[in-house]
Each structure stands twice: as structure tokens, then as C-alpha cells.
């Protein structure tokens, strides 16, 4: 399917407009001089943990415990993430280290 130049221009213009709106909306809704509502502050505090929890559940939903490798790569990686985070207190290092360990395990050890 081919699009005309006008259709492409409209398409990319709408994408740019959508991006502009989503970037500007927080500044329009919550100006610098206006107090941020308590429920927005609450969401800002709780959502990162909620999203991480949701991602963990989503990633582990298809793991089977009754077939090899018995979810060992996943649980070894989760344990490494916990240990790294308790040791270094660096979220990026914890997630990156756990992801790297998981990739090494599933591609080299639990083949």
C-alpha cells in the first residue's frame, strides 16, 4: 500500500502534534506556581513500584516449573538482582546485571 505525499505529511503532522500535546500537557495542567494535587504526588510515588511488579509478573507468567530448566535461569537472575540491589543500591546496575546474567544463562548454560 502506498501513500501520497499529502497523506504522509498529514500522518507525520498528527504524530508530531500528539507528541507535542503529551509533552506539554503536564506543564499546562500543573503550572509551576500551582500546588500539585496530593493524588498526583501519591501516583508519582507508587507507580514506579507498581509498574516494576507488573513487569515481573508478566515476565514470569509463562515460566514452567515442571520442565527443564525448571525456571532456574529466571530465579538465579532474580536472586542476582536482589543481591546486587541490596549491595550497591543502584537500580540501573541491578536491572542491567540481572538481564545480562539471564541472557548468559539461557544462551550458554541452559541451552
NORVEN-V482791 format. One record per backbone hydrogen bond with DSSP energy under -0.5 kcal/mol. NH is the residue of the N-H (numbers start at 1). CO is the residue of the C=O. If there is no record, write none. Layout:
nh:NH co:CO
nh:NH co:CO
This chain:
nh:8 co:4
nh:9 co:5
nh:10 co:6
nh:11 co:7
nh:12 co:8
nh:13 co:9
nh:14 co:10
nh:15 co:11
nh:16 co:12
nh:17 co:13
nh:18 co:14
nh:19 co:15
nh:20 co:16
nh:21 co:17
nh:22 co:18
nh:23 co:19
nh:24 co:20
nh:25 co:21
nh:26 co:22
nh:27 co:24
nh:28 co:24
nh:29 co:25
nh:30 co:26
nh:34 co:31
nh:41 co:37
nh:42 co:38
nh:43 co:39
nh:44 co:40
nh:45 co:41
nh:46 co:42
nh:47 co:43
nh:50 co:46
nh:51 co:47
nh:52 co:48
nh:53 co:49
nh:54 co:50
nh:55 co:51
nh:56 co:52
nh:57 co:53
nh:58 co:54
nh:59 co:55
nh:60 co:56
nh:61 co:57
nh:61 co:58
nh:63 co:60
nh:70 co:67
nh:72 co:69
nh:75 co:71
nh:76 co:72
nh:77 co:73
nh:78 co:74
nh:79 co:75
nh:80 co:76
nh:81 co:77
nh:82 co:78
nh:83 co:79
nh:84 co:80
nh:85 co:81
nh:86 co:82
nh:87 co:83
nh:88 co:84
nh:89 co:84
nh:89 co:85
nh:91 co:89
nh:94 co:90
nh:95 co:91
nh:96 co:92
nh:97 co:93
nh:98 co:94
nh:99 co:95
nh:100 co:96
nh:101 co:97
nh:102 co:98
nh:103 co:99
nh:104 co:100
nh:105 co:101
nh:106 co:102
nh:107 co:103
nh:108 co:104
nh:109 co:104
nh:109 co:105
nh:110 co:105
nh:111 co:109
